[in-house]
């Protein structure tokens, strides 16, 4: 029995990406500051959206692992 559902996995990834985009828009310019090293790194929206997609796929994996 093949219970892999690509459409559902894509839905979870897309939902996570949307939530990541919303978080990036809400938080504005996200940055990391390391005063001791004298550096500051700005993080754009794209990595946050990608991280959201990864979290969405992780949620899908957990759902499949528990058989929900």
PyMOL commands that set and color helices and strands:
alter all, ss='L'
color gray80, all
select helices_A, chain A and resi 6-27+45-66
alter helices_A, ss='H'
color red, helices_A
select strands_A, chain A and resi 30-34+39-43
alter strands_A, ss='S'
color yellow, strands_A
deselect
rebuild
show_as cartoon
